[in-house]
Amino acid sequence: MALLLNEPQPSYRSPRLRLLVNDQALTGAYEAEVNSNNHYGADRFGAVLALGPDPWADAGFWSSETNILVDVQFSLDGGASFTSVIQGLVDMVSINPVNGSVHISGRDFTAALIEAHAQETFANRTSSEIATIFAQRHGLIPRVTPTSALVGRFYQSDNESLMLNRFSEATTEWDLLTYLARQENYDSFVSGSDLRFQPTTPETKIDQVLHPADMIELKLARALTLARDIQVTVRSWNSLQQTAFAECVGSTIIGTSPGASDNSTNATQQYVVIRPNLTPDKALAVAQQHLSELSRHERIIEFSMPAELALTPRSRILLDGTNTDFDQPYYIDSIERTFRPQTGFIQRIRASGSSPRIVSTLQS
């Protein structure tokens, strides 16, 4: 692991925080933190505010109100314009009457789907139709890219639907939606009041190029267990035709020979996935998806820098200037933005990526 430190660069920025509570601005808000991720989970927020500057939001309000909507906004131009970073409901309120402060924390609107049990079947529905139903059910705006496959169909000749809540009431609407997203190679997340169900970000798109000079701190790490040949085998069977089969894919880092490490301590990392009732084409797609997800965690970078408002957990960045093999593209896994009087407006980013690889279909 390498550690590179840089002094913060002079900045003309003039960051500001604005906190809307039930659509009213709180002048007493002076700290905020927003944690965003791309792990099919809810984004989270926290804020600290002073009692007194806002008479309507006194201790009585915070001690009795049960439905508190928050919109955390930041400005980089001294308050001339603000950007909403997260909207959601408060989960926890902590009041300190001694120093006259309130700490609140909560999640974005993903929380509504996480807490809603999926208790129905969906006869002859597509994944995108289910996503639209869930969005409208919770007052969200569906930003949904249409899909065509019926999620409940077992066989081409059978129109009977699958009871998608067959795993009991432990299955939530969010569990179901993320499951469907993975089947479609889609991403599912909430942005503001929008529920997005859409194809994953194209691998060719780079949103921003970053250099060590842009950062306050930079840490570089590499998982050597994933810096090998990787092989993923998907085994499946067709219950109707009573046949079993397997599809296999592998990857080799460019610059090494396939299988060159088989007789050393760096032997090929092998993974087996078992899924029922897939077609060979679908099994191959599942294998390729798992291979991509595994190799993506080979290289990890973590860095902090003056916060900006353009990057999201769906962004892809290019690291340049370390003069090492870490100079390559990365997917952002999480962004933590903090606004505090003591430290200013800072963001901490974790991103992951794989060394360039050659991917091939193998004989199972």
C-alpha positions in Angstrom: 0.0 0.0 0.0 1.3 3.4 -0.9 0.5 6.7 0.8 0.8 10.0 -1.0 0.2 13.3 0.9 -0.3 16.7 -0.6 -1.0 20.0 1.0 -4.5 21.4 0.1 -4.3 23.7 -2.8 -5.5 27.3 -2.6 -9.1 27.6 -3.7 -11.4 30.3 -4.8 -14.4 28.2 -3.7 -16.8 29.5 -1.1 -18.8 26.4 0.0 -22.1 26.8 1.8 -24.6 24.4 3.3 -28.4 24.6 3.1 -30.7 22.2 4.9 -34.4 22.1 4.0 -36.6 20.4 6.6 -40.2 19.8 5.5 -39.4 22.3 2.6 -38.3 25.1 5.0 -34.7 26.3 5.2 -32.9 25.9 8.5 -30.6 28.8 9.2 -29.1 27.0 12.2 -27.6 24.0 10.3 -23.8 24.1 10.5 -22.6 20.6 9.8 -23.7 17.9 7.4 -22.5 14.5 6.1 -23.7 12.6 3.1 -22.7 9.0 2.3 -23.5 7.8 -1.2 -22.8 4.3 -2.5 -23.4 2.0 -5.5 -24.0 -1.2 -3.5 -27.8 -1.4 -4.0 -28.1 0.2 -0.6 -29.7 3.4 0.7 -27.6 6.6 0.8 -27.3 8.1 4.2 -27.1 11.6 5.7 -26.5 13.3 9.0 -26.6 16.9 10.1 -26.1 19.1 13.2 -28.0 22.3 13.8 -28.3 24.8 16.6 -31.5 25.4 18.5 -32.6 29.0 18.5 -32.0 30.5 15.1 -35.2 28.8 13.8 -38.1 29.3 16.3 -40.4 26.9 14.5 -37.8 24.1 14.7 -37.4 24.2 18.5 -36.8 21.3 20.9 -40.6 20.7 21.0 -40.6 20.2 17.2 -37.8 17.7 17.3 -39.2 15.9 20.2 -42.6 15.3 18.8 -42.5 15.4 15.0 -42.6 11.9 13.4 -42.4 12.6 9.7 -39.4 14.8 8.9 -38.3 15.3 5.3 -34.8 16.6 4.7 -33.1 17.9 1.6 -29.3 18.4 2.0 -27.9 21.0 -0.4 -24.4 22.4 -1.0 -23.1 25.4 -2.9 -19.6 26.1 -4.2 -20.2 29.7 -5.2 -21.1 31.3 -1.9 -24.7 30.5 -2.0 -25.5 31.9 -5.4 -26.7 28.4 -6.4 -27.3 25.2 -4.5 -27.2 21.5 -5.6 -29.4 18.9 -3.8 -27.2 16.0 -2.9 -29.7 13.8 -1.0 -33.4 13.8 -0.1 -34.9 11.5 2.5 -36.6 11.0 5.8 -35.0 11.3 9.2 -34.6 8.0 11.1 -33.0 9.3 14.3 -33.1 12.6 16.3 -30.8 13.3 19.2 -31.3 16.5 21.2 -28.7 18.1 23.4 -30.5 20.7 25.5 -27.3 21.6 27.4 -25.4 23.0 24.4 -28.5 23.7 22.4 -27.9 21.4 19.4 -29.8 18.7 17.5 -28.2 15.8 15.5 -30.4 14.1 12.9 -29.6 11.2 10.6 -31.6 9.3 8.0 -31.7 7.6 4.6 -32.8 8.5 1.1 -36.1 7.3 -0.3 -34.7 3.8 -0.9 -35.7 3.3 2.7 -39.4 3.1 1.7 -38.7 0.1 -0.5 -36.4 -1.5 2.0 -39.1 -1.5 4.6 -41.9 -2.7 2.3 -42.5 -6.4 2.1 -43.2 -7.9 -1.3 -46.3 -9.9 -0.6 -47.8 -10.4 -4.1 -47.0 -12.3 -7.2 -46.5 -10.6 -10.5 -48.2 -12.5 -13.3 -46.8 -11.8 -16.7 -44.9 -8.6 -15.7 -41.6 -7.4 -16.9 -38.9 -6.1 -14.6 -39.4 -2.5 -15.7 -43.2 -2.8 -15.1 -42.5 -4.0 -11.5 -40.0 -1.1 -11.0 -42.7 1.4 -12.2 -45.3 -0.1 -9.9 -43.0 0.2 -6.9 -42.0 3.8 -7.7 -45.6 4.9 -8.0 -46.6 3.0 -4.9 -44.1 5.2 -2.9 -44.7 8.5 -4.6 -41.4 8.3 -6.6 -41.0 9.3 -10.2 -40.2 6.2 -12.3 -37.1 6.8 -14.5 -37.2 3.3 -16.0 -35.7 1.9 -19.1 -38.1 -0.7 -20.5 -37.3 -4.5 -20.4 -39.0 -7.2 -22.4 -38.6 -10.5 -20.6 -41.4 -11.7 -18.3 -39.9 -12.3 -14.9 -42.1 -15.2 -13.9 -41.7 -17.4 -16.9 -40.0 -20.7 -16.3 -40.2 -22.2 -19.8 -40.8 -20.8 -23.2 -44.0 -22.9 -23.4 -45.2 -22.1 -19.9 -46.9 -18.9 -19.0 -47.3 -19.6 -15.4 -45.8 -16.9 -13.2 -43.3 -17.4 -10.4 -44.3 -16.3 -6.9 -41.5 -13.9 -6.4 -42.1 -13.6 -2.6 -41.7 -17.4 -2.2 -38.9 -16.8 0.4 -41.5 -15.5 2.9 -42.1 -12.0 4.1 -38.4 -11.5 4.6 -38.3 -10.5 0.9 -38.8 -6.8 0.5 -39.6 -4.7 -2.5 -36.0 -3.5 -2.6 -34.7 -7.1 -2.5 -36.9 -8.0 -5.4 -36.0 -4.9 -7.4 -32.2 -5.4 -7.0 -32.6 -9.1 -7.8 -34.3 -8.2 -11.1 -31.7 -5.5 -11.8 -29.0 -8.1 -11.6 -30.9 -10.4 -13.9 -31.2 -7.7 -16.5 -27.7 -6.3 -16.0 -29.3 -3.1 -14.8 -28.6 -0.7 -12.0 -31.3 0.3 -9.5 -31.1 3.3 -7.3 -32.9 6.4 -6.0 -31.8 9.9 -6.9 -33.7 12.7 -5.3 -37.4 11.7 -5.8 -36.6 9.5 -8.9 -36.4 5.7 -8.9 -34.0 4.8 -11.6 -33.9 1.3 -13.2 -31.5 1.4 -16.1 -28.6 -0.3 -17.8 -25.3 -0.2 -16.0 -22.8 2.5 -17.0 -20.9 1.8 -20.2 -17.3 0.8 -19.4 -15.9 3.2 -22.0 -17.2 6.4 -20.3 -14.7 8.4 -18.2 -16.3 11.2 -16.2 -13.2 12.8 -14.7 -9.4 12.5 -14.7 -7.8 12.9 -11.3 -4.2 13.5 -10.3 -2.4 13.2 -7.0 -2.0 16.9 -7.0 -5.8 17.3 -6.9 -5.9 15.3 -3.6 -5.2 15.8 0.1 -4.5 12.1 0.7 -4.3 9.1 -1.6 -4.0 5.4 -0.7 -3.4 2.7 -3.2 -4.0 -1.0 -2.5 -4.0 -4.2 -4.6 -5.6 -7.6 -3.7 -3.0 -10.1 -5.0 -5.5 -13.0 -4.8 -7.4 -11.3 -7.6 -4.2 -10.4 -9.5 -4.2 -13.8 -11.0 -6.0 -15.7 -13.8 -9.6 -15.9 -12.7 -12.0 -18.6 -13.9 -15.8 -18.6 -13.3 -18.0 -21.7 -14.0 -21.7 -21.5 -14.0 -23.5 -24.8 -13.6 -27.2 -25.1 -14.4 -29.8 -27.6 -15.5 -33.1 -27.5 -17.3 -35.8 -29.2 -15.3 -38.2 -29.5 -18.2 -35.6 -31.2 -20.5 -33.8 -32.9 -17.7 -30.4 -31.8 -18.9 -27.4 -30.3 -17.1 -24.6 -28.1 -18.5 -21.9 -25.7 -17.5 -20.5 -22.5 -19.0 -17.0 -21.2 -18.2 -15.2 -17.9 -18.7 -11.7 -16.9 -17.7 -9.5 -13.8 -17.7 -5.8 -13.2 -17.8 -4.1 -9.8 -17.0 -2.6 -8.4 -20.2 1.2 -9.1 -20.2 0.9 -12.6 -18.7 0.3 -15.9 -20.4 -2.9 -17.8 -19.7 -2.3 -20.6 -17.2 1.3 -19.5 -16.6 0.7 -19.5 -12.9 -1.0 -22.9 -12.7 2.1 -24.6 -11.3 3.0 -22.0 -8.7 1.5 -20.5 -5.6 -0.3 -18.0 -7.9 -2.6 -20.7 -9.3 -5.8 -19.7 -11.1 -8.6 -18.5 -8.8 -11.6 -20.7 -9.6 -15.2 -19.9 -8.7 -18.3 -22.0 -9.2 -21.9 -20.5 -9.4 -24.9 -22.8 -9.4 -28.2 -21.4 -10.9 -31.2 -23.5 -11.8 -33.2 -23.3 -15.1 -30.8 -21.2 -17.1 -30.3 -21.4 -20.8 -26.7 -21.8 -22.0 -26.6 -18.2 -23.2 -28.0 -16.9 -19.9 -25.5 -19.1 -18.0 -22.6 -17.6 -20.1 -23.9 -14.1 -19.3 -24.0 -14.8 -15.6 -20.5 -16.2 -15.7 -19.3 -13.0 -17.5 -21.0 -10.8 -15.0 -19.5 -12.6 -12.0 -16.0 -12.5 -13.6 -16.3 -8.8 -14.1 -17.5 -8.2 -10.5 -14.6 -10.3 -9.1 -11.8 -8.8 -11.1 -13.1 -5.3 -10.5 -11.9 -5.5 -6.9 -8.3 -6.2 -7.7 -7.2 -2.6 -7.3 -8.6 -0.2 -4.7 -7.9 3.5 -4.4 -9.1 5.7 -1.5 -8.5 9.4 -1.5 -9.8 12.7 0.0 -10.0 16.0 -1.8 -11.9 19.3 -1.7 -15.5 18.3 -2.4 -17.2 18.9 -5.7 -20.7 18.1 -6.8 -20.3 16.4 -10.2 -19.1 12.9 -9.3 -21.6 10.2 -8.2 -21.2 6.5 -7.2 -22.1 5.7 -10.8 -19.2 7.7 -12.2 -16.0 6.3 -13.7 -12.7 8.1 -13.1 -9.2 7.9 -14.5 -6.3 8.1 -12.1 -3.2 9.6 -13.7 0.2 10.8 -12.4 1.3 8.2 -9.9 3.7 6.7 -12.5 2.7 3.2 -11.5 0.3 0.5 -12.8 -2.4 2.2 -10.6 -2.8 4.8 -13.4 -5.9 3.4 -14.9 -9.8 3.7 -14.9 -11.8 3.0 -11.7 -15.4 2.7 -10.8 -16.5 4.8 -7.8 -17.9 2.6 -5.0 -18.7 5.3 -2.4 -18.5 9.0 -1.8 -18.6 10.6 1.7 -19.0 14.4 1.6 -18.6 16.3 4.9 -19.2 20.0 5.6 -17.8 21.2 8.9 -16.6 24.6 10.1 -13.3 23.1 11.3 -12.4 21.2 8.1 -14.4 22.9 5.4 -16.1 20.9 2.6 -14.2 17.6 1.9 -15.1 14.4 0.1 -13.6 11.0 0.6 -13.9 8.5 -2.3 -13.4 4.8 -2.6 -13.0 3.4 -6.1 -12.1 0.0 -7.5 -10.9 -1.4 -10.8 -9.1 -4.2 -12.5 -5.8 -4.3 -14.4 -6.4 -4.7 -18.2 -7.5 -8.3 -18.9 -8.1 -10.6 -21.8 -11.5 -12.4 -21.3 -12.2 -15.7 -23.1 -14.8 -18.4 -23.1 -13.3 -21.7 -21.9 -14.3 -25.4 -22.2 -16.0 -26.5 -19.0 
